[in-house]
Amino acid sequence: MDDVDAVVVGSGINGLVASVELALAGWSVVLVERAERIGGFIAAEERTLSGYVHDTYSSWHPLFVSGAAFARLGPLLRAHGLSYRNTEEWITASVADDGRVTLAHRDPERTAAGFAQEADGSAYLAELGRIGDNMAAIGGLMGSEPRSAASVRHAVGLFRTGGRSGIEQWLRSLATSGRAYARTRFSGHEVDHLFSPWLLHAGLAPDHASGALMMPLLAATLHRFGVPVVAGGSGRFLDAFRSLLDSLGVRVETGTPVETVLVEDGRAAGVVTGRGVVRARRSVLASVTPTALYGSLLPESAVAPPVRDAAARFRYGRGAMQIHVALSEPIGWRDERLGEVPILHLTDGSADTGIACAEAEAGLLPRRPTVVVGQQYLLDPTRVPVGAAALWLQLQEVPFAPVGDAAGELDTAEAGPRRLWPRGTPTGSWPGSPCTHLMYTTRFSPST
């Protein structure tokens, strides 16, 4: 039986950050992880051929490097080996079925200059400015408990910059979809084409509420922070965290499932694992899903019936699938500029992305999915052999429990609903997203 200040259950990004923060505050910490390695859905492996390093699951970290955790822990992580590669040129693009290409540059002015209508460019820059003026308050609200004093403080910050009309505008953004936002704010197609598919990375669809807030917020984040990838692959991200945890005296126990959380006198007092009991003098933090926490880890008597019922009804979002491709040379894009873009989307915008999302949420494999094409080797050439290339293909419109094929090409009559991963797996895109993997190795010419 161990006795420490805090036990952290789960070593995904939240568990890693929490463990470091508590250790920096002088707490003794044990981090318990059921998998054989830390990191959750963050990893990098030679999944195809020797010499090709592919990011498994999550890859791009703009939301991490723009957040409060990196602001505090970044210098420490860099001291333990973390290094990012980024771009100051093109950051993203979208390619439509008819070959139409829309690009976003790290420079917002250059991006706006590429819009067909000057008024749209001016409106785009104004939106980025509004987000920038309120970034601290928006980030604070998104990272605070809804009923906390911190939320009130950040809401007051929004009021100070925009007054009553400004608050009303933010509230409308929360109730408005990304498709509606693009249609009402811009006459041309560029903003919709570029940033509707980026809503997928936030777990949304073009017709979900809050898209009107998330689209300009994602655009502003990409312009300011780019699309950073970890030098050497995302596994180096975990190496830096593990080194930092070791230096702070955090004990990490992998391959150790938690069986239950001990509850004594109405408070969490530790955890029971297959290896024994770890008691927590001050806190137990569980970076797990609601289903796992309220359905199995906490004793039934410790959870109020309404909370347990709500957790049982928790609805998991769409899944994602990745295909990793090793290439002997870079592919030949018809638009040569795409050969310089780290991450792009194959989509017509909210029209076909919205349909694909609706099909996935109905349990169908979409007939025309949005394809995310990652070319991380452009930022970090060390991931591939000299002169070679690799693709990180992601489809984020995969049903959680497939029941059919919208294209009618697959026989699903006898399949029934099948989950692509165990119930309780979280969804999301940065870091880290659950994915079913196909490792595809190709030796054909990129021009074919």
Steps between C-alpha positions, in 0.01 A plus 500: 500500500641835385409841641543808279342842464327427169422213267442583133311237301568506126806631320344682206594863450282616791643243737856586399450873551320450831777277633768755413303793641440324831862392527615858434271607785690266732255210506609137491328339200438153359381483138316176423444384140336176387687490166861391473612851407402855591335747266156367416439589136842654446767283338740471208620180339656360184161369393582432134866473396823538688606863509146640477373643830123544506302680769245253630177674602562870576764698315442875481525701823382860440246483783761365741771754424242782520370387839579585859664162569769555236548859607598370843662166414651579160842610629523190719396268217751661265770445761404132493524468124171621352538692175239608248522555125267757344441711191497870428352446152186308400320345797198326349293461186180342368461326165155458346387222267516736203864583580429837662770579757473740794811570708573663835839656565656556841462871417129592533540793260634271229214257561238775473666630182423165338123541545309581182306782668686777679213546748538139611870554564425806713229316692736206558772721644242675719385165638857400579549832675187452710618155603848630578367781719302247705725194482590501869137520613382238249779261594428558867130423457573184303741380768288586806218326679173659377381596848834616638614846600760481224224472238336813634832684487561402138142591403560844649809523282288441190257769616779752547624460144162482325233619737148359498486469121831316503373248756189446291716437195705237683182330621368492144827340392448222751154430358597530131650235274815538296306467176268785599795710614678468166185573303397808696841662547658435160377515142770278353584136562851531646432505876248218475730292281804551722362473851180291491712181493709629788187472715550123478819537704293653779251211493236715328318494167416798276142503630579470871447793733810697606660465157468876458736540795734213420563582133657845559664372818667215312601736219654747744686219680643362175616844384665577833643161595523317169479120481785379725611137493746338737851464359569131455135400544244527778678228696763763587220698668449208738874456550522861619205458736637176640839660561336798670283275718803299605692816590211615719477167683163397355465122510346367179337156506407373155321174428301562817120515464312670781228275637323751720535837668499484879237730652510571873277749682377642173842568344735315266774345712699297251476226239510122491706346219605147413828577677348626823363814659631853453355741754468871422526748784370793301347408165419244231484633144340278236573586136248247369161500332172557689399142424815363660501735800133476600429159359785295644773686688287670766293283736130521427430639846737793437315634195164674516241314287438798266872524428532128435196509270641798309834323456324188372328713236821677396516496119838451339580689184631392165816299465796538267704277274857548384694360208879536508675501164873473423602653164825478309469868403259792554171481312453729203214737580336665199521826695867515594425716804342197669844340509588763763187465719546290819132409548210530258146372453336338199152653521255733331438674837199484729279344230660157467666505844159564657346208311786267595465597867125438493554157348764411758283614788223280358738204524586488131840497335478822293497471123718811452713552810720799567863390474767670710839481331800554725848557358698529822827422323485849346558642848717218632700329223665266754182290503567351156806387301671764288286582197204294624161609632215377718130572536287508816145449377216546744125456466308654788149413384503142620196380699564393858292185443465434125168353388528541123665648196349816351646415159338156506826335394560293815273218611406585858182294527647252747754726665279700735643785709871455563709738703841579357650523851384420855224709652651775710762615250502882473477685171689802380783588272784682682653305709357241471239337286386137486565344162465169327820453303585369157872482434536534125839476334541608141795483265324638194599822330332806660379609158275197455 
